[in-house]
Amino acid sequence: MARKLYERCPFQIATECEQMAVGEFATKGPVMKLLGQPNSINVRKVLWTAAELGLSLEREDWGTAQNPTSDPSFLAITPKALVPVLIDGDLTLSESNTICRYLARRAGQGALLPTDPTKAALVESWMDWQLSELNTAWRYAFMGRVRQHPDFTDPAAQEASAQAWSAMMTLLDKQLAQTQAYACGEVFTLADILLALSTNRWEMTPMDRPTLPHVQAWMGRLSDRAGFKTYCRNGVA
């Protein structure tokens, strides 16, 4: 019989860092559930966002060998068979960027995502760029050189992906040269969370990289944030 989805796993479902983060950031209120494992870059987007907003998340490990997303109980929640999945009362939500937007709007007061539609559109444009252009560029290089997936072993394709990835990072460097602060200006937003996680992955993938001084300075500014230390520059690509 399949284990009920919301029962605690028999193994530990929260890392020491997550427990620390909850104690440091979380506010009182109904606890939302997050389905996904903490090595996933998309799960870490959501965990960092929640930490910045002071929202409590009860995480369950899914997308692991013990709890694959092909499990019928998981597929009953989402047919996409992907993590993360957020459950907030009657709402079940997938897609990491959408979940981050939802949490920011749920928290209110324009935290991480401005209430002004013009400013919000700028933030969301960089979020969409991360999802479409930046992620597309790094996929082959990362899957081949870090994950060592058998479908991504062509050296020429890995190198082409690495070069395309660095070209996208150079574009980000130019944007940060203009703002001299964060991705969209003087204020830290959701775009910084997403882009910093991708940058951390770029830094940790074995490849030749150009020197990008504005990206380096930006990552340095982010390093003072507890969420950055816990979910971004934590030794996980």
KOLLOLO-650171 format. One record per residue: x, y, z of N, C-alpha, C in turn; residue in one letter. Coordinates in steps of 0.05 Angstrom, whole numbers, plus 32768, in hexadecimal, padded with zeros to 4 digits. Example, Ala and Ser with C-alpha at 12.3 -4.5 7.8 and 13.67 -1.06 7.14 Angstrom:
81087F8E809C80F67FA6809C81087FBE809Ca 81017FD3808E81117FEB808F81028001809Ds 
***
This chain:
80117FE88000800080008000801280198000m 800B802B7FEF801B80447FED801980548006a 802F8060800F802F80718026801E808A8021r 800E809280347FFE80AA8031801180C2802Ck 800980D3801A801B80E88011802480FA8027l 80138100803B801A8114804E802481098068y 802780EF806A803380E38081805180EB8081e 805C80ED8099807980F2809B808880DB808Fr 809D80E0808080AD80CB807680BB80BD808Dc 80C280A3808C80D0809680A180EC80A080A5p 80F780AD8090811180B98092810E80D78096f 812480E4809C8123810180A2811C81108089q 81088122808B80FE813080748108814D8073i 811581568088811F81728088813C81718090a 814C81808081816981818088816C8193809Ft 8184819280AB818A81A480C2818881C180BAe 819081C780A1818F81E38097817281EC8095c 816081DA808B814481E28089813881E780A5e 813F81D680B8813481DA80D3813E81F480DFq 815881FB80D98162821480E28153822B80D5m 814E822980BB8141823E80AD8125824380B7a 8117822D80BD80FC823180C780FC824080E1v 810F823880F381118245810C81198262810Ag 8128826980F58132828480F2811E829680E4e 810F828B80D180FF829C80C080E1829A80C5f 80D7828280CD80BB827C80CA80A9828C80DDa 8092829280D3807D829F80E28067828B80E9t 8056829280FC804182808103802A828080EFk 801B826B80EE8005826980DA8004824D80CFg 7FEF824880BF7FEC822D80B28006822680A3p 800F820E80A6802782058099802081F9807Dv 802E82038069802B81F9804E803D81E1804Am 803781CF8038804781B88032805681BD8018k 806F81B58017807F81B67FFF8089819A7FF9l 808281907FE2808B81757FDA80A381787FC8l 80BA816C7FD080D2816D7FC080EA81697FD1g 810181627FC58119815D7FD4812C81757FD1q 813C817B7FE6814A81947FE8816281977FD6p 816A81827FC8818081857FB5817681917F9An 815C81917F968150819C7F7E815381BA7F7Es 815D81C57F68816081E27F66814581F07F66i 813081E37F5C811681EE7F5B810881ED7F76n 810E81D97F86810481D87FA1811281EE7FB2v 812C81F17FAD813A82067FBD813182227FB6r 812782277F9E811B82417F97810582467FABk 80F482337FAF80DC82367FC080E482397FDEv 80F782287FE6810082298002810C82448009l 811D824F7FF7812982697FFC8114827F7FFBw 8102827E7FE980EC82917FE880DC82918001t 80D5827A800B80C58278802480D58283803Ba 80EF827D803C80FF82878052810082A68052a 810382B2803A810482CF803980E982DB8042e 80D382CD803D80B982D7804480B082D08060l 80BF82BF806E80B882B7808880A182A38089g 809E82938074808882808072809282648079l 8081825680888088823A809080808227807As 809282148074808C81FF8061809481E4806El 808281D1806D808881B68076808F81A6805De 80A9819F805B80B28191804380B181738045r 80A88166803080A98149802E80BB81428017e 80CC812E801B80DE8125800680D081167FF0d 80D081227FD880C681157FC080DA811B7FA9w 80DB81097F9680EF810B7F81810980FD7F89g 810780EA7F9C811E80DA7FA5811980BD7F9Dt 812E80AC7FA1812B80907F9B811680837FADa 8114808D7FC6810080827FD880E4808B7FD2q 80E280A47FC880C880B07FC280C880BC7FA6n 80C780AC7F9180C880B77F7680AE80C57F6Fp 80B180D87F5D809980E77F55808680D67F43t 808F80BE7F3C807D80AB7F2E806B809C7F40s 806E80A07F5A805D80927F6D8040809A7F69d 802D80877F688011808E7F63800580A37F76p 800E80A47F8F800480B77FA2800E80D37F9Bs 802680D57F8F802F80EF7F86802180F87F6Df 801E80E67F5A801080EC7F417FF380F37F46l 7FE880EA7F5C7FCC80F37F637FCB81107F6Aa 7FE2811B7F737FE481377F7A7FE981487F61i 7FFC813F7F518003814D7F38800B81397F22t 7FFE81397F0C800581277EF68020812F7EE8p 802A81477EEF8044814F7EE3805B813F7EECk 805981327F04806E81217F0F808881317F13a 8086814A7F1B809D815B7F20809B81687F3Bl 80B2816D7F4780B3817E7F5F80BF81997F57v 80B881AE7F6780A881AD7F80808A81AF7F7Bp 807B81A77F90805F81AC7F91805881B97FACv 804981CE7FAC804181DC7FC4802481D67FC9l 801E81CF7FE2800281CA7FEA7FFC81DE8001i 7FE981F07FFB7FE18205800E7FC282038011d 7FB981F480257F9D81F080287F9281E08010g 7F7E81EC80037F7281DF7FEC7F8181E37FD2d 7F9681F37FD37FA681F97FBA7FBD81E67FB8l 7FBF81DA7FA07FD781CA7F997FE481D77F81t 7FFD81DE7F84800A81EF7F70802581E27F68l 802A81E17F4E804481D77F44805181EE7F34s 806981E97F2A807A81FC7F1C8087820F7F2Fe 80A2820D7F3280B0821B7F4780AE82397F45s 80B082457F2D80AE82627F2B8092826B7F33n 807D825C7F2B806282637F32805E82617F50t 806A824D7F5D8068824B7F7A807582637F88i 808C826B7F7E809A82827F8A8089829B7F87c 807D829F7F70806B82B67F6C805482B57F7Fr 8048829E7F828031829A7F93803882A17FB0y 804F82977FBA8057829C7FD5805C82BA7FDAl 806882C77FC7806D82E47FCA805482F37FCBa 804182ED7FB9802782FB7FBA801782F37FD2r 801982DB7FDB800B82D27FF3801482E2800Cr 802E82E7800D803A82F68023803183138023a 802C831E800B8022833980098038834E800Dg 80308367800B8042837E8010805883807FFCq 805783737FE5806B83767FD1808683697FD7g 808683587FEB80A0834B7FF280A983387FDCa 80C0833D7FD180CD832E7FBC80C083317FA0l 80A783387F9F8099833D7F86808883567F89l 8090836D7F7C808383867F81806583857F7Ap 805683957F88803983977F81803583A97F69t 804783BC7F64804583CC7F4C804983BB7F33d 803683BB7F20803783A97F09804F83AD7EF8p 805983C57EF5807083CA7EE4808983BE7EF1t 808D83C27F0B80A483B77F1880A283987F1Ak 808A838E7F1E808683717F1F808C83647F04a 808483717EEF808A83667ED480A883647ECFa 80B883777ED980D483757ED580E0835D7EE4l 80D783597EFD80E083427F0D80D883287EFFv 80BF83277EF580B6830E7EE980C383097ECEe 80CC831E7EC180DA831A7EA780F4830C7EACs 810283137EC1811C83067EC7811782EA7ED2w 810182E67EE080FA82CA7EE980F582B97ED1m 80E682C37EBD80E082B47EA580F982AF7E95d 810B82C27E94812582BF7E86813582A97E93w 813582A87EAD814482927EBA813882777EB3q 811E82757EB28111825C7EAC811482537E8Fl 811382667E7D8113825F7E60812F82607E54s 813C82767E558156827A7E48816E826E7E58e 817082767E718187826D7E818186824F7E86l 816F82447E8E816E82287E93817282177E7An 816882217E64816C82137E4A818A82117E43t 819882267E4981B582277E4281C582137E52a 81C082117E6C81D182007E7D81CA81E37E7Ew 81B381DB7E7481A981C07E7881BD81AA7E70r 81C781AB7E5781D881957E4D81F281947E5Cy 81FF81AB7E61821881AC7E6F821581A17E8Ca 820181AB7E9981FD81A37EB581F681857EB7f 81E3817C7EA781DB81607EA881F2814D7EA1m 820381567E8E821A81457E87823181467E9Ag 8239815D7EA3825181607EB3824D815E7ED1r 823581647EDA823081627EF7821F81497EFDv 820981477EF081F8812F7EF5820281167EE7r 8213811A7ED3821E81047EC3820880F17EB9q 81F480FD7EAE81DD80EE7EA381E580E27E89h 81DE80C87E8481E780BB7E6C81DC80C77E52p 81C780D77E5381BC80E37E3B81CA80FD7E34d 81DE81067E4481EB81207E408209811D7E40f 8213810A7E30823081047E308240810F7E19t 8233811C7E06824181267DEE8252813E7DF6d 826D813C7DF4827F81527DFD827A816C7DEEp 8274816A7DD4827081837DC4825681907DCDa 824281817DD38229818D7DDC822C81987DF8a 823C818B7E09824181967E24824F81B17E22q 826381B37E10827281CB7E0D826181E27E01e 825081DB7DEE823E81EF7DE3822B81F97DF8a 822181E87E09820F81F07E1E821E82017E33s 823681FA7E398246820A7E4C824B82267E41a 825182287E28825582437E1C823C82537E1Bq 822682467E14820C82547E148205825E7E30a 820A824D7E44820582547E608215826C7E68w 822E826D7E62823F82847E698236829D7E5As 822C829A7E42822182B17E33820982BD7E42a 81F882AB7E4C81E182B57E5C81EA82C37E76m 81FE82B77E82820982C37E9B821682DE7E95m 822282E17E7E822E82FB7E77821883107E73t 820183077E6881EA83197E6681E183237E82l 81E0830F7E9581D883177EB081ED832A7EBCl 820683267EB6821B83387EC0821683547EB7d 820E83577E9D820883727E9281F1837F7EA0k 81DC836F7EA681C583797EB581CD83837ED1q 81DE83747EDE81E7837B7EF981F983937EF8l 820883977EE2821883AF7EDF820783C87EDEa 81EF83C57ED381DD83DC7ED181D083E27EECq 81C783CD7EFA81B983D17F1381CB83D77F2At 81E383CC7F2A81F783CF7F3F81EC83C67F5Aq 81D983B47F5A81CD83AB7F7381C2838F7F6Fa 81A9838D7F67819B83747F63819283717F47y 8186835A7F40817F83547F25816D83697F18a 815A83737F28814683867F1D814983A27F28c 815E83A77F36816283C27F41816D83C27F5Dg 816383D47F6D816E83D87F88816383C57F9De 814E83B67F96814083A57FA9814383887FA2v 814883777FB68149835A7FB3812E834F7FADf 812C833E7F98811283347F90811483167F8At 80FD830B7F8280FD82EF7F7A811182E97F63l 811582FC7F52812782F77F3C814382F17F46a 814B82FE7F5C816682F87F67816882DC7F72d 815382D27F7E815382B77F88815882A37F72i 814882A57F5D814A82927F46816582947F38l 816D82AD7F33818682B07F24819F82A97F35l 819E82AD7F4F81B482A57F6081B782877F61a 81A182797F6281A3825B7F6281AF82527F47l 81A7825E7F3181B382567F1781D1825E7F16s 81D882747F2281F4827D7F238205826A7F34t 81FA82627F4A8208824E7F5B820D82357F4Cn 81FA822C7F3C81FD82147F2C821382187F16r 821382307F0A822882377EF6824382367F03w 824682417F1B826082427F29826A82257F30e 825882137F35825F81F87F3E826281E37F28m 825B81EB7F10825D81D87EF9827981D97EEDt 828781C27EEA82A281C37EDE82A281CC7EC1p 82AC81E47EBD82AC81F17EA282BD820A7EA3m 82C582147E8C82D3822D7E8B82BE82437E8Dd 82C482577E9E82B1826D7EA382BF82887E9Fr 82B2829B7E9482BD82B67E9382BB82C37EAEp 82CC82D77EB382CA82E67ECB82B482FB7EC8t 82A182FA7EDA828A830C7ED98289831C7EF3l 829683337EF4829983417F0E827F834A7F1Ap 826B83517F0A8252835A7F16824183437F21h 8243832C7F14823783147F208244830D7F3Av 825F830E7F3B826D83087F538266831B7F6Aq 826483357F64825D83487F79824183447F83a 822F833E7F70821383397F78821083207F8Aw 821E830A7F82821E82F37F94822A82F97FAFm 823D830A7FB0824883137FC9823483227FDAg 822483337FCD820F83427FDC81FA832E7FE7r 81F4831A7FD781E083077FE081EA82F57FF7l 820482F37FFA820F82DF800D820982E6802As 820082FE802F81F88305804A81DC82FB8052d 81CD82F2803E81B282E9804381B282CC804Dr 81A482C6806281A482AB806E81998297805Aa 8184829F804A8179828D8036818D82868021g 819E8298801981B38293800581C6827E8010f 81CE8280802981E1826D803481D482518037k 81BB8251803E81AD8237804381A58229802At 819C823780168190822B7FFE819E822F7FE4y 81B182427FE481BF82477FCA81DC823F7FCCc 81ED824E7FD9820982467FDA820E82337FF2r 8203821C7FEF820382078004821181EE7FFBn 822181EF7FE5822F81D87FDC822081C67FC9g 820781CE7FC281F681BE7FB081F381CD7F96v 81F981C17F8081F681CE7F6681D981CD7F5Da 
***
